[in-house]
Amino acid sequence: MFCSNGCFGGRKFEHALKHGSTNGLFIVSLGWFVESVKRNVRLNESLYGVKRMKDDDHRVDEMSRIMGFTGAENSCLPPGIHNPKKPGITEESKTWYSERANHRDSESKTLSGHTIYVDSDISADLRNKVIDIAIKEGAKLTNKWFAGCRATGVVCEGTSAGRYLGNCSNLVTPLWVMKTAKDKEVERLVHLSADLARQLASLLDNCRISNMKKATKENENIGCQQQSYLNKRSLEERQQIVQFAKNAARDRRVCKMQMFQTPIRPITPVCLLDSICWLVSEPTSSAYLYTHTLGYDDGRPPLFYDAKADGKESESSFANLTRPLTEREKNQLIFKGHFLTILFPIDRFAELGPSSRTFFSHEGFTCLKVLNHIYEFYQENMSADEIDTAIHTDSRHADRLRSIYTSKDSGERGLVEFKRIEFLGSRRSFEMLKCVNGDNNGNVYELLIRS
């Protein structure tokens, strides 16, 4: 209720003065409204309250004090009752206004009233970022967490959530905190009762242990995996594959045998692909062909010629003399045999020795098919037997393998993922496939690569 023009009486004034306090009604001067509008905040009504006054002079002085103006030009009082000697706003009013403004600022922060603990397993950079954002949004931080502490929320990642389940109902991720600060509103949060959260924690632990046992069993029983792969094929499909294999074997046998059943030794090239420039870690589309040839007179294509034993070839003679393979060269038949065994280097210093892999093709092997076999071999993960041996070798790549081998993640998953190409290190430059001496069939080739 506003009072102006010196109106401090009447039935309405008396009624408001008698019953207003019980109904939350304040009797204030016009100055309360003007000052509240000017400061854009609701001021304390008690500083502008109006009481019954009999003495007009005393009433004007009291009105001037309550209005709190220091000059006549800014007064909200009507002309004639203005007193130029009224004091300014009291210290009590300033303190109340400051507290009111700070309260409004704190209410505008999305995480005000929250006490947050940030999990120590979060990376240092991300943890510092979350802490800064939480403080800016009005949250309080605690350095320690224990069951029953005052923390209203825990910031953690999925791998660490198990230790808090059942002990804290507000589990959030760093992304939740950052998105809350960005959108200026608290993101939706799923709550669980403590007993249900404990059951969920036990369930997750049982699933993790079950998955570890399953992965370990699969690694140990490779034969069972192969059997399950065969079971996916129908009986009719397997019979067709077996019949085709039997007929192809008989056809090859006829070609190999002479009248007196004497095996014919196949004529195979000594070297394969020795004109290819390629890194075994790159896709086969990046393979190039050396345009420089050694001038053989037997009519063999460049992909077939033998390497000279005198060692006079130098890398400088091949510099800037390469070009991409044409489609004809990619599909060129470079090995006519049906079986091709390749000895693959495993590590940079040849401590492990080569690993054997045999491939079959009824039509023989083209240049692109052989390159694809080499690329796919090195993109595979090392087998469990290879890893058990490789952790004892001496190289920086073995150090990295040992670190992954002993990591927490590998222990939980029950397997180690480490590609063969990563263990080779810088030894990735393809040279050739060289036939192994003493092989009667001529289908075993050693892969030669260098740094």
N, C-alpha and C positions, 0 to 999 in steps of 0.2 A: 504494500500500500504506500503510495507516494503522498507526501504532504508538501504543499507549496503555497506561495502568497501569504505565508504567516498563518495558515489554518492549522491550529493545534487544538481544536475543540470540536464539539458537535457530537451527535448521536453515533455516527459512523466511526468517528475517531475513538470515542469512549468504548464502543463495542469491540473494535479491533484491539484496543489496548488491553481490554479485560480478557478476551478469549483467544487472541491471536497466537500467544506463545504455546498454548496447548495444541493448536492446529497447524503449527509450522508457518504462521503468518507473521512477517516482519513489517514494522512500520518504519520506513526510511524516508530520507529527504530525497529531493530530485537529484542532488549531487551524486548519490549512489549509482543511479542509472547512467548519468552522463560519464562518470569516471569509469564505470564498468565497460561502457561502450568504447571509450577512448583506449583503454588498456586491453581490450579484447579478452577479458577474464571476469568471472563473477567475483566481486570483492566481498569482503566480510561485512555482513549486514549490521553487525553490532557496532561497527565504527561509524555508521550513519543513522543509528537509531534515533527516534524522536520520542520525547516524554512530555507530559503535561507541564506547561510553564505559565505562571501568572504574570510575571514581570516581563514586559515586552523587551526591555533592554537586555535582560539576562537571556531571553529567548533568542534574540538576534546573535548575541555573542556565542551562545551554545550552538546555534545553527551554523555560524561561520566556522567554528572549530570543527564541527562534524564534516562540513563540506570540504574543508582543507584546501582553500585557494589562497594564493599569495598575492594576487593582483586583482583589481576590480574588473579588468578587461576579460578575465577568464571565469568570472563568478557565474554560478548558476542561480544565484538568488535574485529575486525581483528587485528592480530599482527602489530605493527608499529604505531598504533594510540591510543594505550592504555595509560591511565593516571592513575597512582596508587593513586592519591590524590583526587579521586572523592568522593562525599559524599554518605551516605546510602539513603534508601528510606525516603522521607520526611514525616512529621507528617500528611500532607494533604492526602498523599497516604494511610497511615495506617488508618486514620479515614474513608476514603471512603471505604476501604476494609472491615472494621468492620461493617459499615452500610449496605454494600452489603450482607454480610454473615447473619446478623440479618434479613434482608428483605427476604432472601431465606428461613430461618428457619420458619418465620411467614407464608410464602406462603405454606410451606409443611404441616401446621396444617389445619385439615379439617374444623374447625369452626371459622377460623380467619375471622374477619370482621363482625361477628354476635354478636348481643346484646340479651341476653336471660334472661327471667324472669321465675323462678321456682315456681310453685303454692304452696301455704302454706298448702293445704290440703294433700299433699303427705307426707307419713310417714317420720319421722326425719332421719332414717338410709338411706332410699332410696334417700331422698332429698340431704343429704350430699354427697352421692356417685355421684349423677348427677352433683352437683356443682363442685366436684373435677375433674370429667371427662371433663366437659365443659371448665374449666380453662386450663387444660392441652392441650386441642385441640384448644386453642387460642381465645375462646369466651369471651366476656365481660358480666358481670352480673349486673342486676339492682335489687334493693331491693323493689321497688314499681312498680305497674302496674296500668295504667289508660288508658282509651280510648284516643288514639292519642299519647301515649308515644313513646319513641324512640326504644322500644324493637322490634327486628325483629322476635322474636319467643317466644312462651310461652310453657313451659313444664308442662303438666297437665295429669290427668287421666280422663277416660271417664265420671265419675260422676260429674266432675267439668267443663267439656268442654262447657256447656251451657252458662256460664257467659262470655265466651270469643268469642263465635260465633258472627260474624258480626262486631267485633271490632278488630280482629287480624286474618290475613290470614294464618299465620304459626303456627298451633297448632300441637304439637308433644308430644309423650309419653316418659317417661323415657327410655323405651326399644329402641326407635328410637335413642336417644342420645348415648346409650351404643353400639348399633349396628353400628352407624356411626363411633365411635371411634375404634371399633374392626376391621371393614373392611377398615378403612382409606379412606373412600369416603362417601360423603353425600348421605344418603338413599333417595329413591324417596319420594316425598311429594305431596299430592293432594291439590291444591289451589282452593279457591272459592272467587268469588267477594263478596264485603261487603253486597250488597243488597240480594244476594242469600243466604248467610250465615245467615242473620237475618231471612229470611223466614224459613230456616231450623231449626233455634232455636225455632221459634214459633210452627213449626210442631212437633218437639220433645216434647215440653211442652204439647201440646194438646194430643199427644199420651200417655204421662205419666199420665195426669189427667184422660183420658179415661180408661186406664188400672186400675187405682186406683178405679174408680167408678165401673168398672166391677167386680173387686175382692170383693169389699164391698157388691155389690148386690148378688154375688154368695154365700158369707158367710151368708147373711141374709135370702136368699130364698133357704133353703135346700130342701124343698119340690119340688121346680122347678127342682133342679138337679136330684132328684129321678125320676121325671116325664120324663125328657129328657133321662135318662138311660133306662126307659121302652120303650121309643119310638124307641130306637135303635133295639129292637127286633121286629120281624115281628109278625103279628096277629096270624099266625099259631103256632109259637113258644110259644107265651104266652098262647094260648089255650091248648097246650100239657102240659105245666107246671102246669096249673090250674087243668086239668083233673087228672094228676098224683098225685097232692097233695090231691084232693078229694078222690081218691081211697085209698091212703095210710091212710088218716084219718079214713075212714070207717073200714079198716082192723084193725087198732089199737083199735077202739071203740068196736068191737066184742070181742077182747081179754080181754078188761077191764071189760066188763059187765057180770054179772051172770044172772041166770034165772029171779030173781026179780029186775033186773036193779040196783043192789047195787054195787057201785064202789069198786074195789079191790085195796087196798093200795099196791103199788109195794114195793118189798123188795130191798133196795139199800144199799150199804156199807156206814158205818158211815164216813170212811176216804178213800181217794183215793191218791195213789202215795206217801204214807208216807215213802216209802223206797227209794225215789229218792233223789240223791245229785246233785244239779244243781243251777246255777245262772241264774235268769230270763233274765238278760241282754245278755247272751251268746246264740249262736245257739243251737238248741236241740241236735245236734250231740255231744255236750260236756256233756250231762247228764250221770251220773253214777248211779249205783245201789248198795245200801248197801248189803253186803253179810251176815251180821249178822241178824238173825231172832229171834223172841221171842218164838218160839216153840209151836205154836198152834196145836191142835189136830183135827181141823175140816176140814183139807185138803185144806184150802184156800191158793192160791199162795201168795208170799210175798207182792205183790202190793195191796192185798185186806185186810190185817189184820188190826184190830182196834187198835187205840192208847190207851195205858193204862192210866187210870185216876190218878194213884198214883204218877205220875211224877218222877219215879225212874230212867228213862232213862237218861243217861249222854252222853255228846258228846264224852267223852274219850273212851266209849265202841264202838264207830263207827269209830274211827281214823284208817286210813290205811286199812280199810276193805271194799273198794269199787272196782268196776270193771265196764267196759263199758257194756251197754245194748246189748243183742243179738238181732238179727232180730226177733226172736220169741217173745221176751219180748216187743219189740217196737210195734209189731202188736197185742199184747194181748188185748182182749176186756175187758176193766175195768169197763165200764158203759153201761148197756144194754138199757137204756132209749133212747128215740128219742130226747128229749129236755134236755139240760144241761145249767143251769144258774150259772154263776160264778160271785162272788163279788170280784172285784179287788181293792186292796189298791192303792191309788193315790199318797199320800205323805208320808214322812218318819214318821211324828208324828201323823198321822191319824186325822189331823184337818179337812180334806175334807171328810173323811169317804170313804167307798168303792163305786166303780162304777159298775153297773150291766151290764152284757152282756150275752145274751142268744144265744145258738148255736143249730142247728138242724142237725141231721144225721139219715137217715133212717135205717142204719145198726148198730147204736150205736156208741160208742166212744172208740177208742183204746188209748193206752198210748201215742203214738207219736202224735196222732191227738190232744189230750188235751194239750200236751206240746207246740205244734205249735200254738194253739189258744192263750196260755198265752204269748208266745214270740212275736207274731204279735201284740197283744194288746199294749204291752209296747214299741214297735218300732214305733207305730203311733204317730203323733203329737197331742198334747192336743187340745181339741175342744175349740171353742170360749167361751162357757159357763164355762168350766173348768178353762180357763185362767182368766176370769173375777173374779172368786172366789179365784183362787190360788194366785193372786197378793196381797191378804190381809193376807196370812198366814205368819208365822214367822219362817224362816229358811234361810240359805245362798243360797239355791237353789231358794227360792222365791226372794231374792235380785237380782240374776242373771236374773230371769224371768222379774222382774220389769225393769231392765236395757234394756233388749231386747224390752220390751213392749213400752218403750219411745224412742227407737232409731230412727234415721232418716230413715234408710233403711226399718224398719217395717212400718213407716208412709207412705212411698212412695209405698210400695207393698200392703198396706191395710190388712196385715195379719201377725200373729206372729207364727213362727215355733219353737216349743219347744217340744221335745219328752217326753213322759210320763216317760220313764226310767231315764231321766236326773233329773226329779223332785223327784224321789224316793231316790236319793242320794246313801248312802251305804246300804240301806235296799233292798237287792237283792237276798238273799239266800233263796231258796225254801225249805219249810217244808212239806206241805201237802195241800190237799183240804179236808175241813171238812164240813160235812153236817150241814145245819142250822136247829136248833131246831124249832119245830112247823110247819115245811113244810110238808103238807100231801102227796104231790106227791113225795117228796124225790129227787127232781132234782135241788135244790138250794144248792150250795156249796160255802163256803168262802175260798178264797186263803190266806194261812198263809205264810208270808215271814218274814225274820228277817235280822238284820245287820250281 
